[in-house]
Amino acid sequence: MFFKRSTVQQIDAPTLKEWMDNGKDMILLDVRTAEEWKETGVVPGSLMVTNFKLIQEMQQGLDLNKDKPVVVICRSGSRSQQVAEYLEKQGIEAVNLNGGIIGWYRNQFQVERI
């Protein structure tokens, strides 16, 4: 049995922080649940759409600009990887935050409280 290797770019929390500090033009998409957002807060500037509502939101007009990358964030990097792969299939440049919000916290970076 062969598995296709994902082509989704992987970044860690320090790289995302550097991109933010340098003003990189991107969309931050947090796909965790509302309970998770309340519990931990979110990376500043994140668009919050749960992974199980993303397709519905896109069908109803959520515009993820195809001209800039979408950095997908979840708790640990697993759900965001799946969402990033889906977005790539839709022609959207997607980047997975490997380590998710856990990695963001480990580096003691700022969060916005919900």
C-alpha positions in Angstrom: 0.0 0.0 0.0 1.4 3.4 -1.0 0.5 6.7 0.5 0.7 10.0 -1.4 3.0 12.5 0.4 1.4 15.8 1.1 2.6 18.8 -0.7 1.3 21.2 1.9 4.0 23.5 3.3 4.8 23.0 7.0 5.9 25.8 9.3 6.5 26.0 13.0 5.4 28.7 15.5 8.6 30.7 15.4 8.4 30.9 11.6 4.8 32.0 11.7 5.7 34.7 14.3 8.5 35.9 12.1 6.1 36.1 9.1 3.7 38.1 11.3 6.4 40.4 12.6 7.6 41.0 9.0 4.1 41.8 7.8 3.7 38.8 5.4 0.4 39.1 3.5 -1.5 35.9 4.6 -4.7 34.7 6.1 -4.6 33.0 9.5 -7.4 30.3 9.7 -8.0 28.7 13.1 -10.2 25.6 12.5 -10.6 24.5 16.2 -13.9 24.4 18.0 -15.5 27.4 19.8 -14.7 25.7 23.1 -11.0 25.5 22.2 -10.9 29.1 21.1 -12.3 30.2 24.5 -10.0 27.9 26.4 -6.7 29.0 24.9 -7.4 32.1 22.8 -6.2 32.4 19.2 -3.2 33.6 17.3 -3.8 37.3 16.8 -5.6 38.2 13.6 -7.0 34.7 13.1 -10.2 34.0 11.2 -12.1 31.4 13.2 -14.1 28.8 11.3 -14.4 25.3 12.7 -13.1 22.5 10.4 -16.5 20.9 10.2 -18.1 24.2 9.0 -15.4 25.3 6.6 -16.9 23.8 3.4 -20.4 25.2 4.2 -18.9 28.6 5.0 -17.0 28.6 1.7 -20.1 27.6 -0.2 -21.9 30.5 1.5 -19.3 33.1 0.4 -16.3 32.8 2.7 -13.6 34.2 0.4 -10.2 32.7 1.1 -8.1 34.9 -1.3 -6.2 32.7 -3.7 -3.6 35.4 -4.0 -2.1 34.9 -0.6 -1.4 31.9 1.5 -3.8 30.6 4.2 -2.0 29.4 7.3 -4.2 26.8 8.9 -4.1 26.4 12.7 -5.6 23.8 15.1 -4.6 22.3 18.4 -1.6 20.2 17.4 -1.4 20.3 13.6 -3.5 17.3 12.6 -6.9 18.8 11.8 -5.1 21.8 10.2 -3.1 19.4 7.9 -6.4 17.9 6.7 -7.9 21.3 6.1 -4.8 22.5 4.3 -4.9 19.6 2.0 -8.5 20.3 1.2 -7.7 24.0 0.5 -4.9 23.0 -1.8 -7.3 20.9 -3.8 -9.5 24.0 -4.2 -6.5 25.9 -5.7 -5.7 27.8 -2.5 -2.1 28.0 -1.3 -2.3 26.5 2.2 0.3 26.2 4.9 0.0 24.0 8.0 1.1 25.3 11.4 2.9 22.2 12.5 2.4 21.9 16.3 -0.7 24.1 16.2 -1.6 26.3 19.1 0.3 24.0 21.4 3.5 25.0 19.6 2.5 28.6 19.7 2.1 28.4 23.5 5.3 26.5 24.0 7.1 29.5 22.5 5.1 31.9 24.8 3.8 33.9 21.9 0.8 36.3 22.4 -2.8 35.1 22.0 -6.1 37.0 21.7 -8.6 35.9 24.2 -12.1 35.2 23.0 
